[in-house]
Amino acid sequence: MTSSTHSIQPAFSAISTTSHSSILSPLSPPLLSVAKSEAIIHVMPSALRFWDKVGLGPKGGKKNITVFVIYEQRYHETEAEQHDGTGNAHGWRSERIMSWLRNMCELYKAKNLGEMLPGKSNLCQNDGLVSFRFDSSFQKSLASFIASLPPPEDSPAFFILTPLSVMSLSSETLCHVFSAVNKTLKSYSEAQPLFQFVPEPHVLNAAVHSSSLHDFRSGSFLHSVYDRILMPSERAMSRKFFTYGQKEKKYFEVPAFTLARSLSETKVSYSCSTEPALDVLDRHILLHVGYGISSCGRWILASCIDQRGETHAMGVWSTQRRTPSDNERKDDMPGMDATMVLDELYTVNKVWNFAMQFAEKARVEWRIVFAKSGNMSVAELDAWITHSYSALHSNSQIPMHISILNVENSVPWTLTPASQTQSLGITNQHPTSRGSSLSRSVPNSMKVSSKSQFFVDTTATTYELCQKDRLPVGIPPTLDDIGLSSDLVDVSLPIENDDYSLADDQPLLPLSSSTLICVPDSSVLPRMVNIHLIYAAKSEGCAYPTATSDAADSPQSLLRDITSSYYSLSVLSSARWETVSSLPFHLGAVETMRKALSTRNCLESLRRDT
């Protein structure tokens, strides 16, 4: 493995010149849509690092928040804290939490996100601070506290400081807190309260002093809070037709920044169908749905996001086991009903209903992309084909085009430099400039003069490898299988507990395949995402052409659109989470949920339940 992207260039050139069945091309980072001085502008992802200096703001406008911090009331602190004549507590924990809350309010305003004000109540020791016992009485205390609050003028938000001792799915205390939060959300759905769980050491034991505005990851935390606050949208009606009719007011997600609309997406399309989509600008826009199975095999994990990252959703459901065969009898869990439906069909139904519920939020002729994170078996593919055929030919479904993908990550190649005599370089399809790194990083839509100065991120370069030959989808061992994804090999998680087995049935033959290759400018291994288009279909009323090999909309063309969208969403997820990620937003969320359910405490609790 080489130490820079420039020395790796001849190796990639050898692939692109010697193989006529693959096309390798560098990808330019997408533009992001943000606000500046009450105007929507398009900036590069690197411009977000200068958010405060440039004076950027959220594209959805300011969101004002009334915030309360709920922390654990401990027995020894209750007796040790001293109170003055006004009844204010002077414990060291409350002082640190109050200092942290003041910093968050100031930083929230400095980032032009709006106003964050500490709430007031008779039950608060200080403005915005309230302490409860984290036990079975938490639900009653929370209900009494919210009932005592006056109707808020701004969006109410509650930051729950969670101690490390209860941050486990096997914790009964955490179950009491989750139950109280869920019941509160159902009881006060019109107020749209926001509950944000914050690790207590993040506030009490921060590396930077709590009085500093540059505390660790405070900016990303506040952006996450801003994105989770829903904005109301009222429907104008002359009169109310029905007593129990459609709601006149709905809430939608409005993030601080999204992917910018490209010039090719500003075209207006028309349709002569009987029930055309209402949106004429976003016709055939991509809707990405990612799903996977937890390592323990008991949970279905799913996440979806639109092409520009304007809204997303996540879901988790328990799996159902089918009647096992003789070879699968050892993997069957006791206590399961033998008359249950097939596990693959049940998983497909859950993911399909989840995607349709999300797609119905907008009257758009979607191109829905279902991506399985991990290996997809033949039985699972048959379930997708059977279910999609019956669903697409029903009269209740809106016109749509669907694609079934199999996505594999954590299987990087080992790249070696080519011979020193080989001097061929990558042929860039875009106009080149003086610096090779600059030509690979600047989008083509930007017309920048030689006197302009701007910053680009050169820490990594991402390539797209389009494979024209149809090769079977293999099942190579991943880094997780051999224990190289962490510092130590975890022998408590055998390969049999993964979402697929290395001794699976025959591999699938995809319609087309592509690979996203992210080569860091260091000596670490490249990050790769293998994308395989397995199946594609459309409904009768869909105007999107069928995927034929001799048309412009061939499987290769469809997969290029998906691969480009995957790269754009990976840049968006890195910008929102402030992490380096090669996975798109929805697949990254699935992997995050999978890791959260793969901890040792989670597996031990699941074994006790079974």
N, C-alpha and C positions, 0 to 999 in steps of 0.2 A: 504494500500500500504506500502510495506516495504522500508527500506532505503538502501539496498544493494542487489547485485545480488546473494550473497552467501545465504542469508536468503530466497530468492525467489526460491532457487533450490528445496527444498522439494515440493513446490506447483506444479512446473512443473513436478516433478517426479511422483506425483499423477496422473497427466494427462496421462503421457506416460505409466504407469503401469496398471491403471484401465481401460483405453480405448484401445481396440484392433483395433479400426478403425482409429487411428491417430498415427503418428510417429513424435516425437519431437526430434530435434537434434540441437546442437549449430553449428554455422557457423564460419569458420576461415576467417580472412580478406584476400583479394586477394593481390597478388604481383603486383607492378607497374614497368613499364619499363622506365628507365631513362638512361642518359649518364653520364659517368665518365671517364675522361682521354681518350677520343676518343674511348670508348667502351660502348656497351649497357649492362647494368646490371639490375637485378631484385631486388627491395628493398620493404620493408614493407611500408604501408602508413605513419606510424609514422616517417619514415626517412626523409620525406619531410620537417619536422620542422627544420632539421639540414642541410638544402640545402647549405647554405653558408659555414658552418664549414666542412662538408664532401667534399665539392667541386663538387656537382652534377651539371649537365647541361642538357639542352634539348636534347632529343633523335633525333630530326630533324636537329640538328646543329644550328649555330648562324644565326640570322636574323638582318641585319643592317637596321636602320630606319632613315629617315630624317623627323623631326617632326616640326610642326607649331602649336602654341596655338592661337586660335581665341577667343577673349573675347569681351564683349559688350562695345561699345564706348558710354559713357553717356554724355549728354549735359553739365552738370555742371563741369564735369572733363575735358572736352575739353578746357574750358576757364581757369580753375584753374591750370592745369599742366604747369610747367615751362620747357623750353627747353634750352639746352646749345648750344654751337657753332656747334656741330656735329648733332644736331637735335634729340638727345635721350631724351625720356620722363622720368621724375623722379616722376611720381605719385606713391602713396603708393600701388595702385593695381598692377601696372606693376612691381614694385619691388618684391611684394609677389609672383606674377605669375612667374617672372624670377627665383626667388630663388627656387620655387617648381619645375620648369622645370630642373634646374641644378641638383637637388636632384634625379629626376627621371632618368636623363641621367647617373648619377653615379651609382645608384642602379641597373639600367638595365645592366650595364657592370659588376657590382659586382656579379650578379647572373648568369654570363656566358651566357646571352641571346643574346649578340651581342653588337653592337655599336648604340647608340641613339644620334644623333647629331642635334642641332637646325638648322633649315633651314635659308637660307639667301635670302633676296629680298629687292628691293628698297622701297617697301611698308611697310616693317617691322620697327617698332620703335626700337626694339632690335632684335638680332638674335633669330628667332623662335617665336616672338610675333607680332601679328597683331590684330587690333581692327576694328570692323565693327558696323554699326547701325543694331540692331536686329529689322528690320521692313521690309516693302515691298521692300526696296532696297538691302536686304541681298543677294538675288540671283545674282543681277548684280555685286555687290562688290566681291562676291566669284568667279564668272566666270572671272572677270578681274584680280583678284589676281592669280588664277591658270594659266591663260594664260600667265602671265608675268614671271612665273617660268621657269628656264632652265630645260631640260630633267634630271630627277633625276637619280643618279647612284644607290641609294638604294630605298627601298620601302617608298613612301611618306605616312605620317600619319598626320592627323589634329585632334587636341583635341579641341573640342568646349565647352567652359565653359558656362554652361546653368544656368541662374539665377533661383532662386526659384519661382519668380513671373510668369515665363512662363512654368514651369514644370507641365502642365496640358493639357489634350487632347482637352480641350475647348479653349486653347490659340491660337489666330490667329498668334501671333509671332512665336510660335513653328511650326505651319503649314507652314509658309514662310521658316523657316530653313529646315524643312524636304523636302519641295519641291525643294529647292536649292541643297540639298545633293543628292537627287535622280537623278536630271538632270545632276549633275556633274559626278556621277557614270556611267551613260549611255554614257556621252560624252567622258570620259577618261577611258573606260573599259580596254584598253590595259595596262595602267599604274598601274591598281589595287590600287587606293588610298584607304586609311583606314580613316574612320571618327569615332571618339570615343567621345560620349557625356559624359562630366564630370560635376557633380554638382558644381556650383561655390563656395558654402560654404566649400566643401571638400578641396579647395585650399586656400581660404582666411581665413576661420575660423576653421582651423584644431585644434584638441585638443592638438596635439604635434606641436611644432614650426616648421615652414616650412623648416628650415635649417637642421632638423634632418633627418638622413637616415632611421630612424625607424618610419616613419609617419604611421598613421592609415591605414591599409589595402593597403599599397602601393605595397607590394609584389604580392598580388592577382591581383591588377590592372595591373601591368606590365605583369604578366603571361597571363592575358586575352588579352592584346594587342598583345603579342607574338603569341597566338593561332589564333588570327583573321587574321594574315598576311599569305596570301596564297603563297605557293612555286610553281614556274613554273616547268613544266615537258615537255620537248621537245621530239617530236616523230621523230625518224630518218627515213628519206625517201630518196630514190635515186633520185627521181624527183617529181615534182608536177603534178599529173595526171589530176586534174580538176581545173578550175579557181575558182569555188565556192565549193570546196570539204571540207573534214574534216580538222579542224584546226590542225596545226602541233605543237602547243603549248597550253597547258592547265594548269590551276592553281588548286592546291589541298591543303586541310587543313592538316597541320603537327603540332599537338599540342606538348607541351613541354614534357608531360608524358602521357602514356596510360596504360591500363591494360595489364599485361604481358601474353604472350602465355603460356598456361599450357602444361605439358608434353603430355597429351592426345590429344592435338591439333596439334602435330607435325607429325602425321601420314599422309602418302601420299595415296590418294584414286584415283582409276581409274574407268572409265566408258566406256561402249561400245555403248553409244547412238549415234544417228546420229549427234547431235549438242551438244557435251559435253561442260561443263564449262572450261574455260582456266585455272582457278586456281585449283590446285590439293591439296593445303594445307588447304584452308578455305572452303572446301565443307560442306554444311549444317550449315554454320555459321548463327547465329541469327542476324536479323535486326529488331530492336524494333521501333515501331511507336506508339506514344501516341497522343490522341486527346481528346477534350472536347468542351463544349459549355460555353460561357461566362455567367455570372450571369444575364445579361440583355437579353440573348437569341438572340443576333444579330450577334455574331461572332463565327466562327469555329476556334479553336486553335489546332495546330498540331505541333509535333516535332518528329524527328527520329534520331537514332544513331545506329551505328553498335555495335557488341558484345564487342569489346575491346575499344570503345570510340575513335577511330582514326578520325572520321569525324561525323558531325551532321548537321542538317538543321532544320529550323523553318518556319512556315507559318501561316498566318492569312487571313481568307476570311469572307465575310459577308454571313449570312444565307439566305435561302429562305423559305417562309412560304407556307405551303400547304393549300388547302381549308379546313377550320375548320369544325368540326362537331358541333352538338348542344351543347355538353358539353364543347367544346374548343372554342366556339364563343367568350367568354369573353377575351381570351388570344390573339385574333387576333389583329394585328396592323393595323391601318387605312392606306390607301394608297397602300396596297399590291395588286398585280394582282391575281385574283381568279383562273387563268388558269396556275399557276406555278406548277412545278413538286413537288413531295412529298419532304418534308423537310428531312426525313431520307435518301431517295435515293440521294438527292443532296449532303448531308453531306458525305455519303459513297463514292460517285464519287470523290469529292474533296480530301478526305483523300487517296483514292486508287491511284489517279493520282499523288499525291504528293509523295507517297511511291515508285511508279514505276519509277518516274523521278530520285529519289535518288538511287534506286537499279540498274539502268542502268549505273551508274558510274563505276561499276566493273562487270566483267563477272564471277559471282559467282552463284552457285545454292543455293539461300538463303532459310532460314526458316524465313519468315516474320511474326512478331507477332504484330497484331493490338490490342491495349489496349484502352478501353474507360474509361476515368477518370470520375467516377460517375455511376449512374445507367443506365443500358441499357434496353430499352423497347423491347417488342416483335416485334413491327413494325420495329424498328431499326435492330434487329437481322435478320428479314426476308429480309430487304434490303441488308444486308451483304451477306446472303446466295444466294440471287438472283444474285447480282452483281459478286460475286466471282465465281459462277458456270459458268457464261457466259465468264468471263475474263480468267479463268484457262483453258477453253476448246478452246480458240482461238489460232490460229497458231502464232500470233504475240508476245505472251508472252514467256519469257524464263522459263525454268523449275524451279519450286519453290514449297514450302510448306507454307501454311498460317495457322495462328491460330487467333481466335477471343477471346479476353479476356475482362473481366469486373473487373476493379480494384477499390477498395474502400479504402480510407484512412480516417484519423481523426475519427475513430470509435474504440478507445482503450477499452480493457477490464479493469475491476477492479480486480487486483490480490490481493488475501489474503493469508497470510502464512498458511501452513498446521499445524497440531497438533504437539506439541513438541515431542510426542512419536514416530512420524514417522521419521525414519532416512535414508530412501532410497534416493539415489542420482541419478543424470542423468547418464545413461550409455553412456559414450563417445565411439564412434566407433573408435577413433584414440588412439594411445598409449598415456597413461597419464604420467605426470611428477609430480614433487613435488607440484607445485602450480596449483590449479584447474583453476584459471584465465589464467595461462600461457598455459595450454593445450587447452583452448578454443580459444586462440588468435593467436597461432603460426600455420601457414600453414603446412600441412603434408609434402609438398615437400622440406621443409627446414631441413637440417641435421645440427643441432647446437650442438657443444660440450659443456660440462659442464663448460669449462673455458671461453667460449665466452660470451660477454656482448652485449645485444641489448635491445632496448626499444619497448614496446608494449603499445597500448592504452587500458586502462582498465576502461575508463569512462562509457562504455556501452557494453553490450553483446547482440548479435543478434541470435535469434533462428529461425528455420524453422519448421513449423507445417504442415505436410502433412496429409490431411484428405482423408481417403479411401472411406468413405460413401458419397453418392451423396445427398447433402442437397440443398433445394431451396435457391436461392440467395434472402435474405431478403432486406428490405429497412429500416434499422434502422436510427433514426435521428442522424446526425453528430453533432460535437461540433459547427460547423458553424451555424447549424439550430437553436440552442438554445442560440447562441451569446457568447459562452465560448472560442472562438478562439482569442478573443481580450479582452482588459481590460473592455470595456463597451459594453453593448448589443445595437446593431445598429437596431433600430426599423424601419429605413427607408428602410431596405432590407427584405421584407417578404419572406417566404419560397416559395411562388408561383413564384418568380423570379429566383429560382435556376434552375440548369440544369435538375432537375427531380422533380416530385411532390410526396409527401408521399402517395397520393391516386392514385398511378399508377395501371396498370393492373396486372395480375397474375405474380408472380415471375418466373424467369427462372430456369431451372434445369441444372446445369453445368455438364460437363463430369468429371471434377475433380476440387478440391479446395485446396489451400494452403494459409499460412499466414506467413508473416515476422514479428517477434516480436522483437523490439529493447527495451531492458530493461536498462534504465540508472542506474548508480550507485549513485542514489539520491532518493529523495522522490517524484519526479515528475512522472506523468503518463507515462506508456510505449507508444511508438509509434508503430503502427501496420498498416500493408498493407495487405488487403485481396485480393487474386488473384483467379479468377474463370475462368477456361477454358470452354468457351461456345461452340465453334465450331472449327473444324479442317478439312482441305481439302488440296489436292495437284493437280498439273497438271499431264497430262498424261506422260510427259517425265521426271518427277521427280523421282529420285532413292530412296528418303526417304520413308521408309515403312509407311503404313497406320496406323492410331491410333486405334488399336484393343485392347480389354481388356485382351486377352490371349497371347499377344506377349510381347517381351522385350521393344518394343516402345509403350507401352500402354499410355493412357492419363496421368497416374501418372508419368511415366518416362519423358514424354515431359514437363509436368508442373514442374518437379524437375529441369530440365535444365533451364527453363525460370526463376524459382524462384531464383536459384543460380546466374543467370546472372543479375537479378534485384538487388540482394544484392551487387554484384560486382560494378554495375553501381552507386548504392547509395554511396558506398565508394568513387568512383571516383568523383562524384558530390560534396561530402563533402570536398574532397581534393582540387578541383579546385575552389570552391566558398568559402572555409574556413568557412563553416557552418555545423551544425549537421543536416543531412537530412536522413530520412528513405525511401524517394522515389528515384527511379532510375533517371538518368540524364534527360531522355526525359519527364517523367511524372512530374518531378520537374519543368522543363521549362514550361509545360502546366499550372501548378498551379501558377507559377510566373506571366505568362501572364494573367491568370484569375483574380488574385488579382490586377494587374495593371489596368485592365478594370473594376474593381468593386469599384473603389474609388468614393467618393461622387461627385467630379467634373466631372468625366467621365459619371456617371449616369445622372447628371443634363444636360450635353451637349447632351446626347442621347435623353433625354425627349424633349429638345427643338427642336431637329431635327425631331422628330416624331410629 
